[in-house]
Amino acid sequence: MSSALNIATVLTKQSLVEKVEFLVSKDKMRYSEALVYICTEMVLDPEDIVKLITPALRSKIEIEARARNILPRTGNTFSLDAFANAD
């Protein structure tokens, strides 16, 4: 059984958002830490959950990454796409 099939049957966009938001608010994790924690707990490759990240959650991750100077600067803006496509 492929990882993609396991994700589809176990984790939805809404359930991912709910799990992340719970960990951020309750356990005081960062958004990125919450995603990694969920992947670890569910034995998933982080690349497999990318398609489940909603635009709102993606925005929160970008804001968090900018605040921590993790995202590279692209012109006058930051972009998670630039970070993901960096080699």
C-alpha positions as CSV (number, residue, x, y, z in Angstrom):
1,M,0.0,0.0,0.0
2,S,1.4,3.4,-0.9
3,S,1.9,6.3,1.5
4,A,-0.5,8.4,-0.5
5,L,-3.2,5.9,0.0
6,N,-2.5,5.7,3.8
7,I,-2.7,9.5,4.1
8,A,-6.0,9.6,2.2
9,T,-7.6,7.1,4.6
10,V,-6.2,8.5,7.8
11,L,-5.6,12.2,7.5
12,T,-7.7,14.9,5.7
13,K,-6.9,18.5,5.2
14,Q,-9.3,19.5,8.0
15,S,-8.0,16.9,10.5
16,L,-4.4,18.0,9.8
17,V,-5.3,21.6,10.5
18,E,-7.1,20.6,13.7
19,K,-4.2,18.5,14.9
20,V,-1.7,21.3,14.1
21,E,-3.7,24.0,15.7
22,F,-4.3,21.9,18.8
23,L,-0.5,21.2,19.2
24,V,0.3,24.9,18.6
25,S,-2.2,26.1,21.2
26,K,-2.1,23.4,23.8
27,D,1.5,22.2,23.7
28,K,3.0,25.6,22.6
29,M,4.7,24.0,19.5
30,R,5.6,26.0,16.4
31,Y,3.6,25.2,13.3
32,S,6.6,23.5,11.7
33,E,7.3,21.5,14.8
34,A,3.6,20.4,15.0
35,L,3.8,19.1,11.4
36,V,7.0,17.2,12.0
37,Y,5.5,15.8,15.2
38,I,2.3,14.6,13.4
39,C,4.5,13.0,10.7
40,T,6.6,11.2,13.3
41,E,3.5,10.0,15.2
42,M,1.8,8.8,12.1
43,V,5.0,7.4,10.5
44,L,4.6,9.6,7.4
45,D,7.1,11.2,5.2
46,P,6.7,15.0,5.5
47,E,6.6,15.3,1.7
48,D,3.5,13.1,1.7
49,I,1.4,15.7,3.7
50,V,2.3,18.7,1.6
51,K,-0.9,18.3,-0.5
52,L,-2.9,18.4,2.8
53,I,-1.6,21.8,3.9
54,T,-4.4,24.4,3.4
55,P,-3.6,27.9,2.2
56,A,-4.4,29.3,5.7
57,L,-2.0,26.8,7.4
58,R,0.6,27.5,4.7
59,S,0.4,31.2,5.4
60,K,0.9,30.6,9.2
61,I,3.9,28.5,8.5
62,E,5.4,31.2,6.2
63,I,4.8,33.9,8.8
64,E,6.4,31.8,11.5
65,A,9.4,31.1,9.2
66,R,9.8,34.7,8.3
67,A,9.8,35.7,12.0
68,R,12.5,33.2,12.6
69,N,14.6,34.2,9.5
70,I,14.3,30.7,8.1
71,L,12.9,31.6,4.6
72,P,15.3,33.0,2.1
73,R,14.4,36.5,0.8
74,T,13.2,36.7,-2.8
75,G,13.3,40.3,-3.8
76,N,11.2,42.2,-1.2
77,T,9.1,39.3,-0.2
78,F,9.5,35.8,1.2
79,S,8.2,32.7,-0.3
80,L,7.8,29.1,0.9
81,D,8.0,28.0,-2.7
82,A,11.4,29.6,-3.1
83,F,12.5,27.6,0.0
84,A,11.0,24.4,-1.2
85,N,12.6,24.7,-4.6
86,A,16.1,25.6,-3.3
87,D,18.7,22.9,-4.1
